[in-house]
Structure formats: structure tokens, C-alpha cells
């Protein structure tokens, strides 16, 4: 009998066999076909591992205290501090379609057509369903709404090289759970189809990264700081003390390389940071939740429970100045 992962890889590759390819679908290269097969095989293996390590739904995940009290060392940072909610997506029982979650079935209004990506002619896929109650109070929702839904096209957009985001702001009372999105077409990238995850929300205080913290006296004082053990104070601040990693809403984006906040295509003004999705919930071990540090085998599984495959984190920005609140990924 053909192993399941080989069967799924074969099914994923069928549309590329030639005569049966949809003439309206984008041209899919042999490299794309290999990527799809590889990502599907990796996803099957990942799901098997996750199934052996589900996190109980009433668990708590807690970021360890930072080793230095930055507000005590640098009181001027108080004016720059922000609150983020680390969402801690983990494999568990899937929440109901009208509750905060990553991936899976989401609530949708009766009779509203499901959106389709114009570029690739495939259904957008649900990525995140987030209630306002699970967000920091500083994160402004569209007036009259209390639910944020993030969908994306599960392919690399030609414009950005990343999945194209679609933000939908809802009033929860108008939603009719449950709802399952149309299944992805075979030329969707499996690495962009998140494993359904429960959120274990935690409030964390953040400070701007080194490039963003442009308060000159602070930068000068930080560079002169002596945290001990011949440590580089800028690297310590950047990696372990300032911006939390992983999937989160509010706070500051954690940039890989130079900051690159986008401008709105409509009004050309700077957009507001909203949230981050990441394939790595941490890279620096000090950010591993205390409860998972005690179980290293669980921590390694949980590090990318969503199964998302990004080379770097995926930040979502929104323009609240334009009436339709357009979104863009960076």
C-alpha cells in the first residue's frame, strides 16, 4: 500500500500532469510542484508528532522574567513601552469557530461569498480569528467591530514574495458558526496552511528594538551600560530584553535585519503595526515559556506548532487613515 504521505504528495502533484490543468490557473513550475510535495510530506510528519504532544486546553504559558529590569536601569523607556499579547499558538483541541484561534474553521456571515485571490484564482485561506477581548486595549479595532479575521492567499505574491493578506473586521453577533473555508487548491503551498491551534494568551511588556528606539540619550546610555560578563549591551537588549518573539498582537514588530515598515498604497502614509505570525515562536532560549522549559521535548514541538514555513517573521500592518483600512505584509 502506498504510504499516506507519498499518496498526498502524489495528489498534490496531479494538477501539473498537463492535460488536466485548469487553463485559468496560474502556471505552476516544476520547482513549485517539488515544493508542494516536500511541504506536504513535512506537514504529515509534523501532524503525527503534534498528535503525540497536545497541550491541555486550560494550560498556562508564561514568559520568564527578563534578567534585568529595564525600567529601573533606563527610566526614560517608560514613555516608549507598549503591551503585546503573545498568543502562544499550540496544538490542542480546536476552539469553536467563533473563538480566537489560528487556522481551522472560522465563523462567517450567512450568504457572504468566500473571497478568492485574483492573482492565483484560489480561495483565500483562514489564518487567524481574533476577538478584541484577546488583544491589548491599545490595539484599535474598526469602529463597531469586535472580531478580526486574517485570511491570505497560500502562495507567494509576485508583488511581495509573501502570502497576500486580507483583513476582515467583524461584529461577532453577525457571525454564524461553524464554517469551513473552501478547501485549498492543489497548487496552494502547504507551508502556508496553518495547523489549527489554540491560543494561550499572555500579556507582555515590550520596548522598541534598537533601530526604532531613536531616543538619543537612551541609546548613548545603553551603549555605555555594563551588564556584566563582557556582554554586548546592544545585543543583549535586542535579543533578550526589548521585543518579544513569535505570534503576537500589538506591541512592536521584531525585525529580522533592518526595519522596513510599509507605506499605504492608497494614501502613501506610514501604516500601523498590528500583529506578527512567525514560524518560530522563539529563537533565543530566554523567551521559552517557563512551563515548556521544564519539558524540552514539548518545547521543541511547540516551537512551530502552527507548521507555518517562513524564512522570517510575517508582520501585518494596517492603514487606519483610509476608510477601508487596507492591510499589507512586511
ABEGO torsion letter per residue (X at the ends): XBBAAAAAAAAAAAAAAGAABBAABBBBBAAAAAAAAAAAAAAAAAAAAAAABBBBAABBBBBBBBABBAAAABAAAAAABBBBBBAGBBBBBBBBAABBBBEEBBBBBBGBBBBBBAAAGBBBBBABBBBAAABBAABBBBBGBABBBBBBBABBBAAAGBBBBBBBBBBAAABBOBBBBBBBBAABBAAABBBBBBBBBBBBBBBBBAAABABAAAAAAAAABBAEGGBBAAAAAAAAAABBBEBBBEEBBBBBEBBBBBBBAAAGBBBBBABBBBABABABAAABBAAAAABAAAAAAAABAAGBBBABBBBBBBBAABAAGBBBBX
